[in-house]
Amino acid sequence: MPTYVIIGASRGIGLEIYLAEFVANGGRQNVHVLQADVVDDAAMKKAAENVSGIGNGAVDVLIHNASRQPHSTVHRGFFDYPDGGELDKDFLENFKANALGVVHSVNAFLPLLRKGSAKKIVVIGTSMGHLDFTWKLRIETGVAYGASKAAADLIVTKYAVLLEDENFIVTGLLPGLVDTSATAIDAPDEETIATLGRRMEKLKKANPNFDTTPMKLEAGVHQLLEAIQSLTPADNGTLKFAGGHKF
């Protein structure tokens, strides 16, 4: 049975993947929960050390799902910050969590992944960091979050190049519109809801056939896992939609 490591399983998609794995295995003792912060390189290496001790020292699939996206700032534009200091703080905190967090995760678990058979590294991305999405829909908001996720996409490509000769498959996957509100850390405020509404209107204008109804969490995760299982060496270095909700 392949060994999966899910980074960022406290809520949303990552939590549902963990629960799906737990249920699929009948709640047996082969599902473990460890605590570590992706912005802390030493903590991630310690987590990898603990994983090595739990199993046979090998990991087949690493799914990096950790992300910083607080409702209070995630949809802000360049001119929506009270001052430059607040803008700098938000950009740096997003970059540390959403971009450097990928680096810390991959570096920590790479020795175990090299011992695995599947050699898959999957980073969950977002259309908010996608250049074509941003331009076609003229999305001027979400600047700090989007820039950090775009940086994460480039990091994925760099690892794909670095590990190509070792037969790794390193890819970014976009899950599409998935309703993760049930386990969100905070509820969206009126401004966030209005921003999302305007974005959905732009989606429908750009593609009248686009379904703006978010998928249920279970369905979105099932689709994501199917996409991960179907990855082949030809997918190395790509950024793909897991299926559906393409703009």
Rosetta silent file (secondary structure, phi, psi, omega in degrees, C-alpha in Angstrom):
SEQUENCE: MPTYVIIGASRGIGLEIYLAEFVANGGRQNVHVLQADVVDDAAMKKAAENVSGIGNGAVDVLIHNASRQPHSTVHRGFFDYPDGGELDKDFLENFKANALGVVHSVNAFLPLLRKGSAKKIVVIGTSMGHLDFTWKLRIETGVAYGASKAAADLIVTKYAVLLEDENFIVTGLLPGLVDTSATAIDAPDEETIATLGRRMEKLKKANPNFDTTPMKLEAGVHQLLEAIQSLTPADNGTLKFAGGHKF
SCORE:     score description
SCORE:     0.000 S_00000001
   1 L     0.000  130.976 -179.196    0.000    0.000    0.000 S_00000001
   2 L   -66.300  151.699  178.845    1.437    3.418   -0.948 S_00000001
   3 L  -103.026  125.710  179.697    2.340    5.862    1.818 S_00000001
   4 E  -109.900  139.892  168.616    0.857    9.365    1.624 S_00000001
   5 E  -118.774  124.585 -179.618    1.963   12.443    3.547 S_00000001
   6 E  -110.650  115.077  177.654   -0.549   15.303    3.585 S_00000001
   7 E   -93.479  118.285 -177.808    0.838   18.687    4.575 S_00000001
   8 L    93.712   66.343 -176.277   -1.967   20.938    5.787 S_00000001
   9 L  -118.367   20.349 -177.394   -4.691   18.588    7.041 S_00000001
  10 L   -82.029  -19.222  179.864   -6.218   20.673    9.821 S_00000001
  11 L  -164.367  171.888  174.170   -9.155   21.870    7.720 S_00000001
  12 H    62.400 -140.639 -175.591  -10.608   22.079    4.235 S_00000001
  13 H   -60.952  -43.667 -178.939   -9.317   19.864    1.433 S_00000001
  14 H   -61.728  -41.367  178.356   -6.412   18.481    3.442 S_00000001
  15 H   -64.242  -41.291 -179.443   -8.673   17.436    6.311 S_00000001
  16 H   -66.866  -37.675  175.671  -11.079   15.727    3.912 S_00000001
  17 H   -60.906  -45.580  178.869   -8.208   13.833    2.244 S_00000001
  18 H   -59.823  -45.546 -179.083   -7.081   12.679    5.672 S_00000001
  19 H   -66.084  -39.041  178.283  -10.615   11.612    6.630 S_00000001
  20 H   -61.951  -42.304  178.183  -11.106    9.825    3.313 S_00000001
  21 H   -64.778  -41.268 -178.935   -7.874    7.917    3.875 S_00000001
  22 H   -63.842  -45.437 -179.764   -8.889    7.101    7.433 S_00000001
  23 H   -66.874  -41.587 -179.035  -12.302    5.802    6.395 S_00000001
  24 H   -61.085  -29.298 -178.921  -10.886    3.866    3.446 S_00000001
  25 L  -100.110   16.190  174.457   -8.564    2.047    5.803 S_00000001
  26 L    65.429   23.121  179.580  -11.255    1.290    8.347 S_00000001
  27 L    69.195   23.179 -178.443   -9.762    3.510   11.015 S_00000001
  28 L   -73.190  177.755 -173.024   -6.794    1.220   11.366 S_00000001
  29 L   -83.071   17.574  179.186   -3.526    2.262   12.950 S_00000001
  30 L  -101.000   16.814  173.071   -1.862    3.178    9.655 S_00000001
  31 L  -119.913  122.606 -174.284   -3.137    6.778    9.717 S_00000001
  32 L  -127.334  147.689  179.071   -1.124    9.146   11.888 S_00000001
  33 L  -117.697  126.272  177.451   -1.404   12.847   12.714 S_00000001
  34 L  -123.761  152.443 -179.537    1.670   14.989   13.388 S_00000001
  35 L  -110.924  129.645  176.706    1.895   18.694   14.158 S_00000001
  36 L  -162.335  154.224 -179.122    4.371   21.011   12.425 S_00000001
  37 L  -108.107  127.232 -175.889    4.381   24.501   10.922 S_00000001
  38 L   -65.416  -18.327  177.994    5.454   24.865    7.289 S_00000001
  39 L   -81.893   -4.962 -177.995    7.140   28.198    8.041 S_00000001
  40 L  -111.632  100.670 -176.405    9.485   26.368   10.452 S_00000001
  41 H   -59.038  -42.779 -179.760   12.088   24.397    8.525 S_00000001
  42 H   -63.720  -38.993  179.318   13.377   22.609   11.639 S_00000001
  43 H   -65.851  -38.001  178.851    9.847   21.568   12.621 S_00000001
  44 H   -67.741  -39.559  177.796    9.199   20.118    9.170 S_00000001
  45 H   -65.681  -35.827  176.883   12.430   18.125    9.267 S_00000001
  46 H   -65.925  -39.331  177.567   11.464   16.813   12.701 S_00000001
  47 H   -62.577  -42.346  178.109    8.072   15.765   11.314 S_00000001
  48 H   -63.562  -38.524  177.065    9.787   13.915    8.478 S_00000001
  49 H   -62.238  -41.065  178.555   12.032   12.205   11.008 S_00000001
  50 H   -66.609  -39.290  177.787    8.952   11.094   12.955 S_00000001
  51 H   -63.118  -40.931  178.349    7.290    9.788    9.781 S_00000001
  52 H   -59.298  -37.547 -179.533   10.414    7.814    8.987 S_00000001
  53 H   -73.713  -26.243 -179.071   10.187    6.195   12.398 S_00000001
  54 H   -75.226  -45.835 -175.383    6.517    5.293   11.963 S_00000001
  55 L  -102.348 -147.272 -178.592    6.792    3.517    8.636 S_00000001
  56 L   -96.292   17.264  178.968    9.466    1.813    6.616 S_00000001
  57 L    82.680   12.034 -178.363   11.366    5.016    5.952 S_00000001
  58 L  -130.552  144.614  174.074    9.691    5.614    2.588 S_00000001
  59 L  -126.475  132.823 -179.078    6.985    7.993    1.336 S_00000001
  60 L   -91.817  -41.710 -175.399    5.307    7.514   -2.035 S_00000001
  61 E  -133.363  127.313  173.483    3.175   10.644   -2.391 S_00000001
  62 E  -109.013  120.832  176.426    3.570   14.068   -0.798 S_00000001
  63 E  -110.525  111.588  179.392    0.490   16.305   -1.019 S_00000001
  64 E   -95.644  108.326 -177.185    1.247   19.873    0.011 S_00000001
  65 L  -115.880   -5.723 -176.742   -2.047   21.529    0.854 S_00000001
  66 L   -62.365  139.155 -177.639   -0.968   24.018    3.543 S_00000001
  67 L  -158.848  144.657  173.915   -1.947   27.583    2.738 S_00000001
  68 L  -102.938  117.748  179.137   -2.374   30.969    4.387 S_00000001
  69 L  -153.419   63.345  179.406   -5.557   32.715    3.269 S_00000001
  70 L   -65.252  138.283 -178.295   -7.292   34.645    6.069 S_00000001
  71 L   -58.699  -27.013 -174.785  -10.567   36.237    4.997 S_00000001
  72 L   -66.808  -25.794 -177.370   -9.462   39.551    6.471 S_00000001
  73 L  -131.315  -12.039 -168.794   -6.765   40.142    3.834 S_00000001
  74 L   -60.663  -27.398 -177.230   -6.956   37.414    1.183 S_00000001
  75 L  -105.601   13.957 -179.751   -8.981   39.533   -1.276 S_00000001
  76 L   -71.908  146.353  172.235   -7.237   42.869   -0.793 S_00000001
  77 L   -96.635  179.914 -177.226   -5.876   44.843   -3.725 S_00000001
  78 L   -59.700  -31.019 -175.354   -2.753   46.993   -3.761 S_00000001
  79 L   -98.870   10.616 -175.580   -4.667   50.055   -2.561 S_00000001
  80 L   -98.621    5.292  178.480   -6.697   48.301    0.145 S_00000001
  81 L   -96.515  145.894 -178.780   -4.039   48.369    2.866 S_00000001
  82 L   -64.511  -28.662  178.576   -3.971   51.169    5.452 S_00000001
  83 L  -162.694  173.621 -177.916   -0.258   51.730    4.832 S_00000001
  84 H   -64.233  -31.567  179.645    2.860   50.257    3.257 S_00000001
  85 H   -64.046  -41.404  178.539    3.841   48.489    6.437 S_00000001
  86 H   -67.774  -37.144  177.017    0.621   46.464    6.485 S_00000001
  87 H   -62.772  -48.610  179.459    1.059   45.635    2.806 S_00000001
  88 H   -57.853  -44.710 -178.131    4.639   44.455    3.396 S_00000001
  89 H   -60.617  -45.177 -178.164    3.575   42.346    6.365 S_00000001
  90 H   -66.480  -42.799  178.523    0.800   40.598    4.445 S_00000001
  91 H   -61.510  -45.798 -176.876    3.015   39.913    1.423 S_00000001
  92 H   -67.668  -40.971  179.538    5.831   38.507    3.550 S_00000001
  93 H   -67.389  -37.809  175.541    3.567   36.336    5.690 S_00000001
  94 H   -64.573  -43.541 -178.480    1.866   34.959    2.586 S_00000001
  95 H   -64.475  -42.243 -179.548    5.200   34.277    0.920 S_00000001
  96 H   -61.586  -43.043 -176.593    6.594   32.496    3.977 S_00000001
  97 H   -79.537  -45.930 -169.412    3.558   30.236    4.293 S_00000001
  98 H   -90.764  -23.947  179.107    2.513   29.675    0.689 S_00000001
  99 H  -108.157  -60.227  178.193    5.833   29.673   -1.159 S_00000001
 100 H   -62.592  -28.875  177.671    8.630   28.933    1.307 S_00000001
 101 H   -59.514  -35.837  176.511    6.301   26.466    3.015 S_00000001
 102 H   -64.397  -43.744 -179.727    6.429   24.330   -0.119 S_00000001
 103 H   -61.583  -47.044  179.929   10.224   24.399   -0.062 S_00000001
 104 H   -61.130  -40.380 -179.322   10.393   23.399    3.603 S_00000001
 105 H   -66.018  -49.706 -177.478    7.945   20.518    3.021 S_00000001
 106 H   -65.433  -45.492 -179.394    9.655   19.105   -0.047 S_00000001
 107 H   -60.931  -39.422 -177.863   13.159   19.452    1.363 S_00000001
 108 H   -67.042  -41.269 -173.319   12.151   17.757    4.617 S_00000001
 109 H   -97.866   -3.732 -178.428   10.439   14.765    3.010 S_00000001
 110 H   -58.023  -42.440  177.836   12.601   14.366   -0.103 S_00000001
 111 H   -57.880  -35.617  178.722   14.900   11.738    1.483 S_00000001
 112 H   -76.055  -36.462  177.913   11.820    9.613    2.251 S_00000001
 113 H   -65.396  -34.189  178.472   10.285   10.248   -1.178 S_00000001
 114 L   -65.069  -23.701  178.747   13.478    9.061   -2.839 S_00000001
 115 L   -89.051  -10.739 -178.755   12.965    5.706   -1.114 S_00000001
 116 L   -81.201  172.763 -178.998    9.353    5.443   -2.285 S_00000001
 117 L   -97.540  -35.239 -176.652    8.086    3.847   -5.465 S_00000001
 118 L   -78.018  -38.353  179.167    5.576    6.420   -6.760 S_00000001
 119 L    53.527   52.582  178.939    7.795    9.508   -6.294 S_00000001
 120 E  -112.644  131.068  173.700    4.906   11.976   -6.607 S_00000001
 121 E  -122.423  118.659 -176.372    4.946   15.519   -5.201 S_00000001
 122 E  -121.951  124.547  177.390    1.673   17.399   -5.581 S_00000001
 123 E  -109.941  121.735 -179.424    1.190   21.028   -4.578 S_00000001
 124 E   -75.907  119.482 -176.825   -2.412   22.200   -4.368 S_00000001
 125 L  -102.932 -165.585 -179.644   -2.638   25.473   -6.247 S_00000001
 126 L  -152.763  146.924  176.301   -5.310   28.078   -6.900 S_00000001
 127 H   -63.478  -20.047  178.368   -6.620   30.013   -9.861 S_00000001
 128 H   -63.661  -23.130  178.020   -5.864   33.140   -7.798 S_00000001
 129 H  -103.157    7.606 -175.826   -2.192   32.584   -8.576 S_00000001
 130 L   -91.590  124.986 -175.177   -2.782   31.657  -12.211 S_00000001
 131 H   -62.298  -46.374 -178.259   -1.617   34.284  -14.711 S_00000001
 132 H   -63.601  -42.648  178.358   -4.182   33.511  -17.430 S_00000001
 133 H   -59.030  -46.778 -178.536   -7.035   33.465  -14.924 S_00000001
 134 H   -61.298  -42.263 -177.013   -5.943   36.815  -13.481 S_00000001
 135 H   -76.708  -47.396 -176.729   -5.663   38.472  -16.883 S_00000001
 136 H   -62.839  -35.650 -177.954   -8.703   37.004  -18.627 S_00000001
 137 L   -98.109    0.507  179.707  -10.986   37.804  -15.726 S_00000001
 138 L    52.342   53.823 -179.776   -9.229   41.078  -14.840 S_00000001
 139 L   -89.628  106.809 -176.702   -8.831   40.074  -11.184 S_00000001
 140 L   -96.861   -5.437 -177.885   -7.059   42.976   -9.473 S_00000001
 141 L  -100.051  179.692 -179.305   -7.614   41.771   -5.896 S_00000001
 142 L    66.112   38.315 -169.833   -5.986   39.038   -3.812 S_00000001
 143 H   -68.741  -45.095 -177.386   -2.563   40.490   -4.547 S_00000001
 144 H   -71.193  -47.106  179.001   -0.535   39.064   -1.649 S_00000001
 145 H   -62.866  -47.428 -178.210   -2.172   35.641   -1.677 S_00000001
 146 H   -62.637  -42.814 -179.924   -2.111   35.394   -5.474 S_00000001
 147 H   -63.682  -39.326 -179.301    1.535   36.451   -5.771 S_00000001
 148 H   -68.976  -35.856  178.807    2.609   33.906   -3.154 S_00000001
 149 H   -74.310  -31.930  174.173    0.692   31.090   -4.875 S_00000001
 150 H   -65.347  -39.141  175.956    2.152   32.090   -8.247 S_00000001
 151 H   -62.305  -38.440  178.346    5.597   31.837   -6.636 S_00000001
 152 H   -62.716  -36.759  177.706    4.641   28.365   -5.409 S_00000001
 153 H   -62.779  -40.987  177.770    3.827   27.353   -9.002 S_00000001
 154 H   -66.414  -38.690  177.689    7.313   28.384  -10.096 S_00000001
 155 H   -60.401  -40.453  176.203    8.804   26.471   -7.156 S_00000001
 156 H   -57.606  -45.784 -179.311    6.939   23.380   -8.370 S_00000001
 157 H   -63.176  -40.457  179.300    8.516   23.807  -11.804 S_00000001
 158 H   -61.669  -44.218  178.102   11.990   24.228  -10.298 S_00000001
 159 H   -65.573  -37.026  178.353   11.632   20.983   -8.325 S_00000001
 160 H   -59.831  -42.552  177.568   10.298   19.244  -11.439 S_00000001
 161 H   -65.999  -46.067 -176.868   13.456   20.208  -13.311 S_00000001
 162 H   -61.497  -37.433 -171.704   15.699   19.294  -10.383 S_00000001
 163 H  -105.548    5.679 -177.849   14.159   15.849   -9.855 S_00000001
 164 H   -56.747  -44.216 -177.065   13.347   14.898  -13.453 S_00000001
 165 H   -70.652  -11.817  176.866   16.330   12.565  -13.794 S_00000001
 166 H   -97.965   11.238  176.857   15.218   10.717  -10.643 S_00000001
 167 L    65.095   32.224  174.528   11.868    9.886  -12.261 S_00000001
 168 L   -82.274  155.400  169.732    9.836   12.109   -9.952 S_00000001
 169 E  -117.178  107.391 -179.411    6.454   13.544  -10.897 S_00000001
 170 E  -114.839  118.643 -175.117    6.203   17.054   -9.448 S_00000001
 171 E  -146.686  157.537  171.694    3.055   18.910  -10.352 S_00000001
 172 E  -103.034  139.539  178.248    0.605   21.560   -9.217 S_00000001
 173 E  -122.609  131.506  176.287   -3.096   20.707   -9.129 S_00000001
 174 E   -98.896  118.025 -176.241   -5.946   23.209   -9.146 S_00000001
 175 L   -76.685  -12.175 -175.102   -8.979   21.739   -7.370 S_00000001
 176 L    82.383 -162.387 -179.088  -11.472   24.197   -8.852 S_00000001
 177 L   -82.341  109.851 -179.658  -14.314   25.688   -6.841 S_00000001
 178 E  -125.894  132.524 -179.386  -14.684   23.596   -3.698 S_00000001
 179 L   -80.074  105.595  179.595  -16.805   24.545   -0.697 S_00000001
 180 L  -110.309   17.410 -172.487  -14.479   24.402    2.324 S_00000001
 181 H   -64.371  -28.144 -174.407  -16.557   26.703    4.527 S_00000001
 182 H   -62.551  -28.113 -178.417  -17.491   23.995    7.044 S_00000001
 183 H  -119.734   17.173  179.890  -13.945   23.853    8.412 S_00000001
 184 L   -64.582  149.212 -177.240  -12.751   27.392    7.636 S_00000001
 185 L   -71.708  -27.256  175.282  -10.788   29.120   10.383 S_00000001
 186 L  -150.004  158.423 -178.622  -13.069   32.166   10.221 S_00000001
 187 L   -83.298  144.398  178.912  -16.280   33.151    8.468 S_00000001
 188 L   -67.039  141.991  177.034  -16.133   35.485    5.454 S_00000001
 189 L   -85.810  179.039 -176.477  -17.203   39.059    6.093 S_00000001
 190 H   -62.509  -37.771  179.852  -19.579   41.041    3.887 S_00000001
 191 H   -63.661  -42.464  179.237  -16.737   42.554    1.858 S_00000001
 192 H   -64.323  -43.265  179.320  -15.290   39.111    1.097 S_00000001
 193 H   -61.835  -41.358  178.984  -18.695   37.773    0.074 S_00000001
 194 H   -65.342  -40.092  179.074  -19.220   40.772   -2.221 S_00000001
 195 H   -63.103  -43.996  178.914  -15.748   40.302   -3.765 S_00000001
 196 H   -63.892  -38.247  178.045  -16.444   36.634   -4.445 S_00000001
 197 H   -61.706  -43.605  178.370  -19.777   37.550   -5.990 S_00000001
 198 H   -64.844  -36.198  179.807  -18.119   39.983   -8.402 S_00000001
 199 H   -67.111  -39.177  177.910  -15.525   37.340   -9.284 S_00000001
 200 H   -64.722  -37.027  177.093  -18.237   34.813  -10.100 S_00000001
 201 H   -62.644  -40.145  178.544  -19.892   37.397  -12.340 S_00000001
 202 H   -66.688  -37.564  177.639  -16.598   37.852  -14.204 S_00000001
 203 H   -61.184  -46.277 -179.330  -16.281   34.079  -14.577 S_00000001
 204 H   -65.860  -34.348  178.511  -19.730   33.829  -16.117 S_00000001
 205 H   -69.275  -40.698 -179.826  -18.987   36.757  -18.434 S_00000001
 206 H   -71.353  -34.542 -179.409  -15.695   35.215  -19.587 S_00000001
 207 L  -144.502   95.556 -176.943  -17.263   31.771  -19.990 S_00000001
 208 L   -58.261  -21.895 -179.385  -21.089   31.635  -19.967 S_00000001
 209 L   -88.232   -0.709 -177.563  -20.913   27.844  -19.649 S_00000001
 210 L   -71.327  130.232  178.544  -18.820   28.006  -16.495 S_00000001
 211 L   -88.914  110.889 -176.816  -20.562   26.435  -13.514 S_00000001
 212 L   -89.264    8.435  177.274  -20.038   28.761  -10.557 S_00000001
 213 L   -80.818  117.663 -179.534  -21.643   26.344   -8.090 S_00000001
 214 L   -62.072  142.774  174.645  -18.885   25.139   -5.716 S_00000001
 215 E   -70.669  149.349  171.469  -18.402   21.402   -5.490 S_00000001
 216 L   -64.837  148.600 -173.765  -19.145   19.721   -2.215 S_00000001
 217 H   -55.474  -45.133 -178.146  -15.945   19.057   -0.286 S_00000001
 218 H   -61.516  -42.772 -179.780  -16.193   15.281   -0.550 S_00000001
 219 H   -67.258  -41.046  179.246  -16.712   15.393   -4.315 S_00000001
 220 H   -63.008  -40.713  179.683  -13.866   17.856   -4.832 S_00000001
 221 H   -70.183  -39.277  177.063  -11.452   15.724   -2.836 S_00000001
 222 H   -59.211  -43.749  178.105  -12.523   12.543   -4.622 S_00000001
 223 H   -62.976  -40.289 -179.521  -11.806   14.279   -7.928 S_00000001
 224 H   -65.494  -45.025 -179.612   -8.454   15.485   -6.638 S_00000001
 225 H   -64.679  -36.893  176.478   -7.373   12.031   -5.456 S_00000001
 226 H   -63.282  -40.630  179.198   -8.336   10.518   -8.791 S_00000001
 227 H   -64.525  -40.446  179.608   -6.203   13.123  -10.543 S_00000001
 228 H   -64.759  -42.978 -179.704   -3.233   12.361   -8.273 S_00000001
 229 H   -65.007  -29.366 -176.321   -3.525    8.634   -8.869 S_00000001
 230 L   -89.022   -1.520 -178.893   -3.611    9.151  -12.634 S_00000001
 231 L   -62.099  137.819  177.507   -0.463   11.318  -12.809 S_00000001
 232 L  -124.430  169.668  178.225    2.204   10.010  -15.168 S_00000001
 233 H   -54.077  -26.238  178.858    5.787   11.141  -15.939 S_00000001
 234 H   -66.831  -17.507 -179.418    4.342   13.267  -18.745 S_00000001
 235 H   -88.820   -3.798 -179.740    2.702   15.433  -16.065 S_00000001
 236 L   -59.539  131.233  177.504    6.004   16.381  -14.435 S_00000001
 237 L    81.837    9.425 -177.528    6.382   20.137  -14.246 S_00000001
 238 L  -101.957  162.806  171.166    2.762   20.897  -15.130 S_00000001
 239 E  -120.665  112.775 -170.164    0.011   22.895  -13.469 S_00000001
 240 E  -122.825  152.026  167.929   -3.267   21.075  -14.056 S_00000001
 241 E   -80.777  136.126 -179.819   -6.920   21.360  -13.202 S_00000001
 242 L   -66.951  -18.375  179.727   -8.008   18.303  -11.249 S_00000001
 243 L   137.908  135.253  179.028  -11.135   18.263  -13.408 S_00000001
 244 L    73.746  167.421  176.389  -14.119   20.490  -13.952 S_00000001
 245 L    55.450   27.713  174.590  -14.452   24.216  -13.211 S_00000001
 246 L   -76.031  141.753 -179.311  -11.999   25.163  -15.937 S_00000001
 247 L   -95.108    0.000    0.000  -12.278   28.778  -16.970 S_00000001
